[in-house]
Amino acid sequence: MVLALGGFAAAAATALMAESLALGIGLAVLAFLAVGAGVGAAGTSLLALLATRVAPNRRAPAATIVWLMMIFGFIVTTALAGRFLDPYAPQRLLAVTGTVCGLAVLLAAAALWRMEPAAPAAEARPAPQSRFRDALAEVWAEPEARRFTIFVFVSMLAYSAQDLILEPFGGQVFGLSLGETTKLASAQHMGVFGGMILAALAGALGGERLGSLRAWTIGGCLASGLALAALAFAGTVGPGFPLRAAYVALGLANGAFAAAAIATMMQLASRGRARREGMRVGLWGAAQAVAFGLGGLAGAAASDLARSLIASPGLAYGAVFAGRRCSSWPPPCLPHASAARPRRQAISARSRHPDPRETLHDDRDLGRGGGGRRAFGRHRGA
């Protein structure tokens, strides 16, 4: 509800700016604060619900399905909204936004109706009783949780830096309308959806060889950097460049990265001495939210600064994308983000819960079929 109200208020702020710039900006600030609060509250609660109410052997595929449905929703809404937004008018913008927000609230209410009372806990165990500060300090003291928190923060900081400037880039450099740039966003989300499906299929069919979480995470980062390099070049070319293909390629890279990161997160959520799934997921959700806000602000500020220093909008956006490309490489904490010791993990729709009694093997032992493999899915040969 908070997210929907924030989204509608943001559309109202856009229309209000034509009458009063100061009032429009003020309403926009409040609207996006509400959007951020709604996304953070709903997203973190959903992840905590998955980590605590879903059986351990189903958490990773459940999280993947949730993310795929979310991306599919992005595809549908942006495609339909882009169609109905042209020709642009403030009243049309408010009508389309209000319809989307209203449908989202109704759908979320229907999906969550009696969800928690009807679903038994995945494992019957008493919740640890302690103060919030002590619980947070205990989770932060875990090396895996701490490294993954840093990884989430760095990766989301880099991702969000380009998210808010992709549509203005299409409008200012390529002369696209609001509806056309919204359709480009839909194409990017289609790429994200395809990247997640590709990563899941590779894990299901290829096992350890093609389904390593670490390999897909690194590969997604590198491919995202290449796609951003193409967008930086597009700024120098202007109209005539295959912009839609570049957006889809960026989406594919981000989708593959997201699939591996989600699988890693759901595996790490239940690890640790006190089994504080909700606290771990909340910590990672907070890191994601803070990084997303800072990254969006940094990306928009960098875009404004570049356009104030460089006369050509294409070259200015190209410089921003080039700088964002340099931050796309895997962060230093990545080799240890999914495990305390380096080892391969596979992505699959059929996951199994790791047995704590198993001995962890490093990469050279995985080809022997040892019992220490912990995977986002059961390998066919395991």
VEXSE-121769 format. One record per residue (C-alpha): residue in one letter; x, y negated, z. Coordinates in Angstrom, 3 decimals, padded with zeros to 6 digits. Example, Ala and Ser with C-alpha at 12.3 -4.5 7.8 and 13.67 -1.06 7.14 Angstrom:
{aa: a | xx: 012.300 | yy: 004.500 | zz: 007.800}
{aa: s | xx: 013.670 | yy: 001.060 | zz: 007.140}
end
This chain:
{aa: m | xx: 000.000 | yy: 000.000 | zz: 000.000}
{aa: v | xx: 002.805 | yy: -002.433 | zz: 000.869}
{aa: l | xx: 004.589 | yy: -001.572 | zz: -002.382}
{aa: a | xx: 001.424 | yy: -002.092 | zz: -004.432}
{aa: l | xx: 000.720 | yy: -005.448 | zz: -002.800}
{aa: g | xx: 004.312 | yy: -006.502 | zz: -003.400}
{aa: g | xx: 004.145 | yy: -005.496 | zz: -007.052}
{aa: f | xx: 000.931 | yy: -007.438 | zz: -007.646}
{aa: a | xx: 002.323 | yy: -010.446 | zz: -005.783}
{aa: a | xx: 005.423 | yy: -010.355 | zz: -007.996}
{aa: a | xx: 003.220 | yy: -010.524 | zz: -011.087}
{aa: a | xx: 001.272 | yy: -013.397 | zz: -009.532}
{aa: a | xx: 004.568 | yy: -015.173 | zz: -008.780}
{aa: t | xx: 005.573 | yy: -014.882 | zz: -012.432}
{aa: a | xx: 002.319 | yy: -016.524 | zz: -013.500}
{aa: l | xx: 002.606 | yy: -019.187 | zz: -010.770}
{aa: m | xx: 006.081 | yy: -020.247 | zz: -011.904}
{aa: a | xx: 004.549 | yy: -021.803 | zz: -015.003}
{aa: e | xx: 002.595 | yy: -024.200 | zz: -012.748}
{aa: s | xx: 005.019 | yy: -024.670 | zz: -009.848}
{aa: l | xx: 008.525 | yy: -023.267 | zz: -009.987}
{aa: a | xx: 009.197 | yy: -023.714 | zz: -006.265}
{aa: l | xx: 005.969 | yy: -021.997 | zz: -005.165}
{aa: g | xx: 006.512 | yy: -019.241 | zz: -007.701}
{aa: i | xx: 010.021 | yy: -018.524 | zz: -006.468}
{aa: g | xx: 008.849 | yy: -018.549 | zz: -002.846}
{aa: l | xx: 006.078 | yy: -016.069 | zz: -003.587}
{aa: a | xx: 008.509 | yy: -013.935 | zz: -005.602}
{aa: v | xx: 010.893 | yy: -013.722 | zz: -002.643}
{aa: l | xx: 008.086 | yy: -012.515 | zz: -000.366}
{aa: a | xx: 006.797 | yy: -010.155 | zz: -003.047}
{aa: f | xx: 010.129 | yy: -008.448 | zz: -003.623}
{aa: l | xx: 010.727 | yy: -008.186 | zz: 000.114}
{aa: a | xx: 007.435 | yy: -006.296 | zz: 000.267}
{aa: v | xx: 008.450 | yy: -004.147 | zz: -002.703}
{aa: g | xx: 011.720 | yy: -003.255 | zz: -001.004}
{aa: a | xx: 010.023 | yy: -002.501 | zz: 002.302}
{aa: g | xx: 007.418 | yy: -000.344 | zz: 000.586}
{aa: v | xx: 009.942 | yy: 001.597 | zz: -001.463}
{aa: g | xx: 012.186 | yy: 002.167 | zz: 001.542}
{aa: a | xx: 009.395 | yy: 003.229 | zz: 003.887}
{aa: a | xx: 007.623 | yy: 005.502 | zz: 001.411}
{aa: g | xx: 010.762 | yy: 006.996 | zz: -000.148}
{aa: t | xx: 012.549 | yy: 007.772 | zz: 003.102}
{aa: s | xx: 009.396 | yy: 009.228 | zz: 004.658}
{aa: l | xx: 008.900 | yy: 011.462 | zz: 001.623}
{aa: l | xx: 012.467 | yy: 012.755 | zz: 001.814}
{aa: a | xx: 012.134 | yy: 013.394 | zz: 005.526}
{aa: l | xx: 008.876 | yy: 015.243 | zz: 004.877}
{aa: l | xx: 010.616 | yy: 017.435 | zz: 002.307}
{aa: a | xx: 013.546 | yy: 018.115 | zz: 004.623}
{aa: t | xx: 011.418 | yy: 019.049 | zz: 007.647}
{aa: r | xx: 008.224 | yy: 020.586 | zz: 006.233}
{aa: v | xx: 009.513 | yy: 022.595 | zz: 003.260}
{aa: a | xx: 011.150 | yy: 025.969 | zz: 003.737}
{aa: p | xx: 014.960 | yy: 025.782 | zz: 003.399}
{aa: n | xx: 015.073 | yy: 027.993 | zz: 000.302}
{aa: r | xx: 012.611 | yy: 025.693 | zz: -001.481}
{aa: r | xx: 013.908 | yy: 022.257 | zz: -000.533}
{aa: a | xx: 016.187 | yy: 021.665 | zz: -003.509}
{aa: p | xx: 013.660 | yy: 022.686 | zz: -006.183}
{aa: a | xx: 010.921 | yy: 020.789 | zz: -004.344}
{aa: a | xx: 013.027 | yy: 017.608 | zz: -004.336}
{aa: t | xx: 013.810 | yy: 018.063 | zz: -008.030}
{aa: i | xx: 010.119 | yy: 018.456 | zz: -008.870}
{aa: v | xx: 009.265 | yy: 015.335 | zz: -006.866}
{aa: w | xx: 011.897 | yy: 013.305 | zz: -008.709}
{aa: l | xx: 010.831 | yy: 014.645 | zz: -012.091}
{aa: m | xx: 007.227 | yy: 013.685 | zz: -011.412}
{aa: m | xx: 008.359 | yy: 010.238 | zz: -010.268}
{aa: i | xx: 010.325 | yy: 009.701 | zz: -013.480}
{aa: f | xx: 007.397 | yy: 011.038 | zz: -015.523}
{aa: g | xx: 005.210 | yy: 008.453 | zz: -013.799}
{aa: f | xx: 007.677 | yy: 005.746 | zz: -014.768}
{aa: i | xx: 007.539 | yy: 006.904 | zz: -018.380}
{aa: v | xx: 003.746 | yy: 006.877 | zz: -018.545}
{aa: t | xx: 003.214 | yy: 003.571 | zz: -016.741}
{aa: t | xx: 005.917 | yy: 001.626 | zz: -018.584}
{aa: a | xx: 004.771 | yy: 002.962 | zz: -021.953}
{aa: l | xx: 001.132 | yy: 002.082 | zz: -021.333}
{aa: a | xx: 001.942 | yy: -001.228 | zz: -019.663}
{aa: g | xx: 004.210 | yy: -002.207 | zz: -022.536}
{aa: r | xx: 001.386 | yy: -001.513 | zz: -024.952}
{aa: f | xx: -001.179 | yy: -003.633 | zz: -023.093}
{aa: l | xx: 001.117 | yy: -006.536 | zz: -022.180}
{aa: d | xx: 001.387 | yy: -007.824 | zz: -025.762}
{aa: p | xx: 000.468 | yy: -010.516 | zz: -026.593}
{aa: y | xx: 001.662 | yy: -011.896 | zz: -023.278}
{aa: a | xx: -000.618 | yy: -013.998 | zz: -021.119}
{aa: p | xx: -000.520 | yy: -014.531 | zz: -017.332}
{aa: q | xx: -004.045 | yy: -013.169 | zz: -016.959}
{aa: r | xx: -003.142 | yy: -010.076 | zz: -018.957}
{aa: l | xx: -000.043 | yy: -009.522 | zz: -016.792}
{aa: l | xx: -002.121 | yy: -009.715 | zz: -013.603}
{aa: a | xx: -004.769 | yy: -007.362 | zz: -014.995}
{aa: v | xx: -002.262 | yy: -004.719 | zz: -016.097}
{aa: t | xx: -000.253 | yy: -004.941 | zz: -012.861}
{aa: g | xx: -003.356 | yy: -004.779 | zz: -010.687}
{aa: t | xx: -004.633 | yy: -001.727 | zz: -012.542}
{aa: v | xx: -001.322 | yy: 000.112 | zz: -012.198}
{aa: c | xx: -000.985 | yy: -000.763 | zz: -008.503}
{aa: g | xx: -004.557 | yy: 000.275 | zz: -007.728}
{aa: l | xx: -004.173 | yy: 003.615 | zz: -009.493}
{aa: a | xx: -000.885 | yy: 004.241 | zz: -007.689}
{aa: v | xx: -002.478 | yy: 003.662 | zz: -004.266}
{aa: l | xx: -005.400 | yy: 005.967 | zz: -005.049}
{aa: l | xx: -003.139 | yy: 008.702 | zz: -006.389}
{aa: a | xx: -000.792 | yy: 008.510 | zz: -003.387}
{aa: a | xx: -003.720 | yy: 008.629 | zz: -000.954}
{aa: a | xx: -005.162 | yy: 011.680 | zz: -002.698}
{aa: a | xx: -001.791 | yy: 013.457 | zz: -002.746}
{aa: l | xx: -001.120 | yy: 012.842 | zz: 000.960}
{aa: w | xx: -004.629 | yy: 013.608 | zz: 002.227}
{aa: r | xx: -004.226 | yy: 015.954 | zz: 005.227}
{aa: m | xx: -000.750 | yy: 016.867 | zz: 003.972}
{aa: e | xx: 001.073 | yy: 017.009 | zz: 007.304}
{aa: p | xx: -001.589 | yy: 018.741 | zz: 009.433}
{aa: a | xx: -002.123 | yy: 021.404 | zz: 006.767}
{aa: a | xx: 001.568 | yy: 022.244 | zz: 006.291}
{aa: p | xx: 003.277 | yy: 024.198 | zz: 009.096}
{aa: a | xx: 006.830 | yy: 023.325 | zz: 009.966}
{aa: a | xx: 009.414 | yy: 025.164 | zz: 007.879}
{aa: e | xx: 011.096 | yy: 026.442 | zz: 011.011}
{aa: a | xx: 009.580 | yy: 026.532 | zz: 014.487}
{aa: r | xx: 012.147 | yy: 024.795 | zz: 016.666}
{aa: p | xx: 011.865 | yy: 022.072 | zz: 019.292}
{aa: a | xx: 012.848 | yy: 018.604 | zz: 018.147}
{aa: p | xx: 015.969 | yy: 017.301 | zz: 019.892}
{aa: q | xx: 015.116 | yy: 014.686 | zz: 022.508}
{aa: s | xx: 017.504 | yy: 011.739 | zz: 022.566}
{aa: r | xx: 017.651 | yy: 008.018 | zz: 021.974}
{aa: f | xx: 017.740 | yy: 006.719 | zz: 018.411}
{aa: r | xx: 021.189 | yy: 005.198 | zz: 018.871}
{aa: d | xx: 022.619 | yy: 008.453 | zz: 020.219}
{aa: a | xx: 021.033 | yy: 010.486 | zz: 017.424}
{aa: l | xx: 022.384 | yy: 008.094 | zz: 014.781}
{aa: a | xx: 025.863 | yy: 008.187 | zz: 016.296}
{aa: e | xx: 025.771 | yy: 011.971 | zz: 016.381}
{aa: v | xx: 024.834 | yy: 012.186 | zz: 012.691}
{aa: w | xx: 027.434 | yy: 009.553 | zz: 011.729}
{aa: a | xx: 030.095 | yy: 011.575 | zz: 013.520}
{aa: e | xx: 029.508 | yy: 014.479 | zz: 011.117}
{aa: p | xx: 032.128 | yy: 014.264 | zz: 008.326}
{aa: e | xx: 029.795 | yy: 015.518 | zz: 005.580}
{aa: a | xx: 026.962 | yy: 013.144 | zz: 006.512}
{aa: r | xx: 029.348 | yy: 010.178 | zz: 006.787}
{aa: r | xx: 031.038 | yy: 010.860 | zz: 003.438}
{aa: f | xx: 027.733 | yy: 011.365 | zz: 001.690}
{aa: t | xx: 026.390 | yy: 008.110 | zz: 003.159}
{aa: i | xx: 029.361 | yy: 006.243 | zz: 001.685}
{aa: f | xx: 028.886 | yy: 008.047 | zz: -001.614}
{aa: v | xx: 025.189 | yy: 007.112 | zz: -001.771}
{aa: f | xx: 025.978 | yy: 003.482 | zz: -000.960}
{aa: v | xx: 028.718 | yy: 003.132 | zz: -003.591}
{aa: s | xx: 026.821 | yy: 004.949 | zz: -006.339}
{aa: m | xx: 023.561 | yy: 003.049 | zz: -005.760}
{aa: l | xx: 025.441 | yy: -000.245 | zz: -005.587}
{aa: a | xx: 026.842 | yy: 000.434 | zz: -009.053}
{aa: y | xx: 023.540 | yy: 001.713 | zz: -010.446}
{aa: s | xx: 021.363 | yy: -001.155 | zz: -009.238}
{aa: a | xx: 023.776 | yy: -003.779 | zz: -010.555}
{aa: q | xx: 022.605 | yy: -003.059 | zz: -014.109}
{aa: d | xx: 018.994 | yy: -002.085 | zz: -013.426}
{aa: l | xx: 017.575 | yy: -005.608 | zz: -013.173}
{aa: i | xx: 019.334 | yy: -007.064 | zz: -016.216}
{aa: l | xx: 018.541 | yy: -004.423 | zz: -018.855}
{aa: e | xx: 015.173 | yy: -005.898 | zz: -019.828}
{aa: p | xx: 016.340 | yy: -009.564 | zz: -019.849}
{aa: f | xx: 019.251 | yy: -008.382 | zz: -021.999}
{aa: g | xx: 016.837 | yy: -007.038 | zz: -024.613}
{aa: g | xx: 014.777 | yy: -010.199 | zz: -024.528}
{aa: q | xx: 017.532 | yy: -012.817 | zz: -024.660}
{aa: v | xx: 020.016 | yy: -011.086 | zz: -026.962}
{aa: f | xx: 017.691 | yy: -009.119 | zz: -029.241}
{aa: g | xx: 014.643 | yy: -011.404 | zz: -029.102}
{aa: l | xx: 012.275 | yy: -008.685 | zz: -027.877}
{aa: s | xx: 008.911 | yy: -009.483 | zz: -026.318}
{aa: l | xx: 007.885 | yy: -008.508 | zz: -022.789}
{aa: g | xx: 005.986 | yy: -005.498 | zz: -024.088}
{aa: e | xx: 008.905 | yy: -004.365 | zz: -026.246}
{aa: t | xx: 011.415 | yy: -004.558 | zz: -023.381}
{aa: t | xx: 008.968 | yy: -002.627 | zz: -021.181}
{aa: k | xx: 008.837 | yy: 000.082 | zz: -023.845}
{aa: l | xx: 012.642 | yy: 000.152 | zz: -023.803}
{aa: a | xx: 012.462 | yy: 000.785 | zz: -020.067}
{aa: s | xx: 010.119 | yy: 003.682 | zz: -020.839}
{aa: a | xx: 012.703 | yy: 005.076 | zz: -023.267}
{aa: q | xx: 015.373 | yy: 004.853 | zz: -020.578}
{aa: h | xx: 013.148 | yy: 006.727 | zz: -018.125}
{aa: m | xx: 012.583 | yy: 009.388 | zz: -020.774}
{aa: g | xx: 016.347 | yy: 009.773 | zz: -020.891}
{aa: v | xx: 016.486 | yy: 010.109 | zz: -017.089}
{aa: f | xx: 013.797 | yy: 012.788 | zz: -017.236}
{aa: g | xx: 015.692 | yy: 014.647 | zz: -019.944}
{aa: g | xx: 018.979 | yy: 014.399 | zz: -018.051}
{aa: m | xx: 017.456 | yy: 015.919 | zz: -014.924}
{aa: i | xx: 015.880 | yy: 018.746 | zz: -016.936}
{aa: l | xx: 019.185 | yy: 019.373 | zz: -018.715}
{aa: a | xx: 021.114 | yy: 019.593 | zz: -015.455}
{aa: a | xx: 018.543 | yy: 021.955 | zz: -013.934}
{aa: l | xx: 018.532 | yy: 024.218 | zz: -017.002}
{aa: a | xx: 022.323 | yy: 024.306 | zz: -017.081}
{aa: g | xx: 022.391 | yy: 025.498 | zz: -013.501}
{aa: a | xx: 019.616 | yy: 028.024 | zz: -014.007}
{aa: l | xx: 021.106 | yy: 029.526 | zz: -017.171}
{aa: g | xx: 024.806 | yy: 028.880 | zz: -016.751}
{aa: g | xx: 025.365 | yy: 029.564 | zz: -013.049}
{aa: e | xx: 028.607 | yy: 028.298 | zz: -011.554}
{aa: r | xx: 030.279 | yy: 027.674 | zz: -014.875}
{aa: l | xx: 027.741 | yy: 025.122 | zz: -016.105}
{aa: g | xx: 025.889 | yy: 024.254 | zz: -012.905}
{aa: s | xx: 028.535 | yy: 022.772 | zz: -010.617}
{aa: l | xx: 027.004 | yy: 019.926 | zz: -008.636}
{aa: r | xx: 030.331 | yy: 018.139 | zz: -008.459}
{aa: a | xx: 030.886 | yy: 018.492 | zz: -012.209}
{aa: w | xx: 027.434 | yy: 017.133 | zz: -013.052}
{aa: t | xx: 027.868 | yy: 014.245 | zz: -010.637}
{aa: i | xx: 031.233 | yy: 013.275 | zz: -012.094}
{aa: g | xx: 030.011 | yy: 013.859 | zz: -015.640}
{aa: g | xx: 026.970 | yy: 011.657 | zz: -015.035}
{aa: c | xx: 029.175 | yy: 008.844 | zz: -013.733}
{aa: l | xx: 031.521 | yy: 009.060 | zz: -016.713}
{aa: a | xx: 028.692 | yy: 009.278 | zz: -019.254}
{aa: s | xx: 026.995 | yy: 006.289 | zz: -017.631}
{aa: g | xx: 030.219 | yy: 004.320 | zz: -018.051}
{aa: l | xx: 030.343 | yy: 005.199 | zz: -021.757}
{aa: a | xx: 026.707 | yy: 004.166 | zz: -022.251}
{aa: l | xx: 027.396 | yy: 000.829 | zz: -020.558}
{aa: a | xx: 030.402 | yy: 000.351 | zz: -022.818}
{aa: a | xx: 028.049 | yy: 000.816 | zz: -025.769}
{aa: l | xx: 025.696 | yy: -001.804 | zz: -024.313}
{aa: a | xx: 028.619 | yy: -004.188 | zz: -023.841}
{aa: f | xx: 029.451 | yy: -003.702 | zz: -027.525}
{aa: a | xx: 025.776 | yy: -004.210 | zz: -028.391}
{aa: g | xx: 025.989 | yy: -007.688 | zz: -026.895}
{aa: t | xx: 028.586 | yy: -008.633 | zz: -029.492}
{aa: v | xx: 026.620 | yy: -007.074 | zz: -032.381}
{aa: g | xx: 023.145 | yy: -008.338 | zz: -031.551}
{aa: p | xx: 020.071 | yy: -007.365 | zz: -033.602}
{aa: g | xx: 020.728 | yy: -004.297 | zz: -035.705}
{aa: f | xx: 022.374 | yy: -002.296 | zz: -032.945}
{aa: p | xx: 020.505 | yy: 000.950 | zz: -032.013}
{aa: l | xx: 019.495 | yy: -000.408 | zz: -028.625}
{aa: r | xx: 016.873 | yy: 002.238 | zz: -027.921}
{aa: a | xx: 019.407 | yy: 005.035 | zz: -028.409}
{aa: a | xx: 021.813 | yy: 003.333 | zz: -025.999}
{aa: y | xx: 019.078 | yy: 003.015 | zz: -023.369}
{aa: v | xx: 018.175 | yy: 006.694 | zz: -023.759}
{aa: a | xx: 021.845 | yy: 007.694 | zz: -023.435}
{aa: l | xx: 022.164 | yy: 005.647 | zz: -020.251}
{aa: g | xx: 019.052 | yy: 007.339 | zz: -018.909}
{aa: l | xx: 020.405 | yy: 010.810 | zz: -019.733}
{aa: a | xx: 023.599 | yy: 010.096 | zz: -017.821}
{aa: n | xx: 021.757 | yy: 008.669 | zz: -014.816}
{aa: g | xx: 019.325 | yy: 011.591 | zz: -014.817}
{aa: a | xx: 022.072 | yy: 014.209 | zz: -014.757}
{aa: f | xx: 023.789 | yy: 012.337 | zz: -011.949}
{aa: a | xx: 020.537 | yy: 012.023 | zz: -009.995}
{aa: a | xx: 019.747 | yy: 015.746 | zz: -010.267}
{aa: a | xx: 023.122 | yy: 016.691 | zz: -008.796}
{aa: a | xx: 022.927 | yy: 014.027 | zz: -006.080}
{aa: i | xx: 019.424 | yy: 015.092 | zz: -005.028}
{aa: a | xx: 020.470 | yy: 018.744 | zz: -004.833}
{aa: t | xx: 023.475 | yy: 017.810 | zz: -002.731}
{aa: m | xx: 021.363 | yy: 015.669 | zz: -000.420}
{aa: m | xx: 018.794 | yy: 018.380 | zz: 000.239}
{aa: q | xx: 021.551 | yy: 020.891 | zz: 000.979}
{aa: l | xx: 023.299 | yy: 018.565 | zz: 003.415}
{aa: a | xx: 020.068 | yy: 017.510 | zz: 005.147}
{aa: s | xx: 019.801 | yy: 020.693 | zz: 007.229}
{aa: r | xx: 023.486 | yy: 020.977 | zz: 008.107}
{aa: g | xx: 025.010 | yy: 019.839 | zz: 011.356}
{aa: r | xx: 024.956 | yy: 020.780 | zz: 015.004}
{aa: a | xx: 021.586 | yy: 019.310 | zz: 015.997}
{aa: r | xx: 019.795 | yy: 019.962 | zz: 012.683}
{aa: r | xx: 018.554 | yy: 016.355 | zz: 012.493}
{aa: e | xx: 017.128 | yy: 016.430 | zz: 008.969}
{aa: g | xx: 014.983 | yy: 013.329 | zz: 009.385}
{aa: m | xx: 017.823 | yy: 011.257 | zz: 010.820}
{aa: r | xx: 020.235 | yy: 012.290 | zz: 008.062}
{aa: v | xx: 017.749 | yy: 011.558 | zz: 005.302}
{aa: g | xx: 016.848 | yy: 008.262 | zz: 006.974}
{aa: l | xx: 020.510 | yy: 007.273 | zz: 007.118}
{aa: w | xx: 020.973 | yy: 008.044 | zz: 003.434}
{aa: g | xx: 017.740 | yy: 006.259 | zz: 002.579}
{aa: a | xx: 018.900 | yy: 003.170 | zz: 004.465}
{aa: a | xx: 022.252 | yy: 003.251 | zz: 002.668}
{aa: q | xx: 020.438 | yy: 003.534 | zz: -000.658}
{aa: a | xx: 018.075 | yy: 000.658 | zz: 000.143}
{aa: v | xx: 020.820 | yy: -001.703 | zz: 001.301}
{aa: a | xx: 023.008 | yy: -000.842 | zz: -001.687}
{aa: f | xx: 020.113 | yy: -001.270 | zz: -004.115}
{aa: g | xx: 019.339 | yy: -004.716 | zz: -002.768}
{aa: l | xx: 022.952 | yy: -005.863 | zz: -002.765}
{aa: g | xx: 023.589 | yy: -004.356 | zz: -006.197}
{aa: g | xx: 020.547 | yy: -005.985 | zz: -007.746}
{aa: l | xx: 021.524 | yy: -009.341 | zz: -006.281}
{aa: a | xx: 025.124 | yy: -008.918 | zz: -007.432}
{aa: g | xx: 024.086 | yy: -007.888 | zz: -010.947}
{aa: a | xx: 021.670 | yy: -010.804 | zz: -011.360}
{aa: a | xx: 024.196 | yy: -013.266 | zz: -009.922}
{aa: a | xx: 026.920 | yy: -011.927 | zz: -012.226}
{aa: s | xx: 024.570 | yy: -012.320 | zz: -015.198}
{aa: d | xx: 023.762 | yy: -015.936 | zz: -014.296}
{aa: l | xx: 027.435 | yy: -016.719 | zz: -013.710}
{aa: a | xx: 028.507 | yy: -015.151 | zz: -016.998}
{aa: r | xx: 025.843 | yy: -017.036 | zz: -018.964}
{aa: s | xx: 026.901 | yy: -020.298 | zz: -017.323}
{aa: l | xx: 030.535 | yy: -019.734 | zz: -018.331}
{aa: i | xx: 030.019 | yy: -018.087 | zz: -021.756}
{aa: a | xx: 027.919 | yy: -019.849 | zz: -024.360}
{aa: s | xx: 026.869 | yy: -016.682 | zz: -026.211}
{aa: p | xx: 024.228 | yy: -014.659 | zz: -024.294}
{aa: g | xx: 025.405 | yy: -011.467 | zz: -026.006}
{aa: l | xx: 029.007 | yy: -011.931 | zz: -024.909}
{aa: a | xx: 027.883 | yy: -012.922 | zz: -021.400}
{aa: y | xx: 025.794 | yy: -009.780 | zz: -020.955}
{aa: g | xx: 028.568 | yy: -007.745 | zz: -022.556}
{aa: a | xx: 030.996 | yy: -008.991 | zz: -019.926}
{aa: v | xx: 028.592 | yy: -007.986 | zz: -017.152}
{aa: f | xx: 028.073 | yy: -004.524 | zz: -018.626}
{aa: a | xx: 031.811 | yy: -004.120 | zz: -019.047}
{aa: g | xx: 032.338 | yy: -004.981 | zz: -015.386}
{aa: r | xx: 029.558 | yy: -002.590 | zz: -014.385}
{aa: r | xx: 031.246 | yy: 000.102 | zz: -016.502}
{aa: c | xx: 034.371 | yy: -000.158 | zz: -014.364}
{aa: s | xx: 032.278 | yy: 000.649 | zz: -011.269}
{aa: s | xx: 030.725 | yy: 003.738 | zz: -012.874}
{aa: w | xx: 033.667 | yy: 006.011 | zz: -012.146}
{aa: p | xx: 033.188 | yy: 008.475 | zz: -009.281}
{aa: p | xx: 033.951 | yy: 006.928 | zz: -005.880}
{aa: p | xx: 036.889 | yy: 008.289 | zz: -003.860}
{aa: c | xx: 034.556 | yy: 010.060 | zz: -001.411}
{aa: l | xx: 032.894 | yy: 012.089 | zz: -004.187}
{aa: p | xx: 035.085 | yy: 015.226 | zz: -003.997}
{aa: h | xx: 033.905 | yy: 015.713 | zz: -000.423}
{aa: a | xx: 030.361 | yy: 014.412 | zz: -000.805}
{aa: s | xx: 028.720 | yy: 017.780 | zz: -001.241}
{aa: a | xx: 030.968 | yy: 019.855 | zz: 000.963}
{aa: a | xx: 033.617 | yy: 019.592 | zz: 003.622}
{aa: r | xx: 035.932 | yy: 021.668 | zz: 001.457}
{aa: p | xx: 035.977 | yy: 021.561 | zz: -002.349}
{aa: r | xx: 033.862 | yy: 024.274 | zz: -003.883}
{aa: r | xx: 031.534 | yy: 024.707 | zz: -006.827}
{aa: q | xx: 027.786 | yy: 024.627 | zz: -006.389}
{aa: a | xx: 025.140 | yy: 025.416 | zz: -008.968}
{aa: i | xx: 021.867 | yy: 023.770 | zz: -009.902}
{aa: s | xx: 018.925 | yy: 026.112 | zz: -010.319}
{aa: a | xx: 015.210 | yy: 026.254 | zz: -009.746}
{aa: r | xx: 015.618 | yy: 029.252 | zz: -007.436}
{aa: s | xx: 017.660 | yy: 028.142 | zz: -004.429}
{aa: r | xx: 018.644 | yy: 030.128 | zz: -001.387}
{aa: h | xx: 019.350 | yy: 028.975 | zz: 002.147}
{aa: p | xx: 023.051 | yy: 029.185 | zz: 003.025}
{aa: d | xx: 023.838 | yy: 031.612 | zz: 005.778}
{aa: p | xx: 025.892 | yy: 029.818 | zz: 008.465}
{aa: r | xx: 027.774 | yy: 033.047 | zz: 009.105}
{aa: e | xx: 029.214 | yy: 033.059 | zz: 005.628}
{aa: t | xx: 032.811 | yy: 032.053 | zz: 005.088}
{aa: l | xx: 033.414 | yy: 029.079 | zz: 002.820}
{aa: h | xx: 035.644 | yy: 029.783 | zz: -000.144}
{aa: d | xx: 037.435 | yy: 027.242 | zz: -002.234}
{aa: d | xx: 037.219 | yy: 027.035 | zz: -006.026}
{aa: r | xx: 039.575 | yy: 029.877 | zz: -006.818}
{aa: d | xx: 037.433 | yy: 032.371 | zz: -004.863}
{aa: l | xx: 034.129 | yy: 031.628 | zz: -006.550}
{aa: g | xx: 034.734 | yy: 033.811 | zz: -009.557}
{aa: r | xx: 034.989 | yy: 036.906 | zz: -007.371}
{aa: g | xx: 031.302 | yy: 036.935 | zz: -006.448}
{aa: g | xx: 032.048 | yy: 036.250 | zz: -002.771}
{aa: g | xx: 029.227 | yy: 035.658 | zz: -000.341}
{aa: g | xx: 030.393 | yy: 032.147 | zz: 000.531}
{aa: r | xx: 028.770 | yy: 030.440 | zz: -002.442}
{aa: r | xx: 026.229 | yy: 027.843 | zz: -001.393}
{aa: a | xx: 024.167 | yy: 026.806 | zz: -004.353}
{aa: f | xx: 021.198 | yy: 024.803 | zz: -005.455}
{aa: g | xx: 019.773 | yy: 028.070 | zz: -006.755}
{aa: r | xx: 020.575 | yy: 031.761 | zz: -006.806}
{aa: h | xx: 023.072 | yy: 032.779 | zz: -009.463}
{aa: r | xx: 022.114 | yy: 035.681 | zz: -011.635}
{aa: g | xx: 025.257 | yy: 037.540 | zz: -010.651}
{aa: a | xx: 025.135 | yy: 036.705 | zz: -006.925}
end
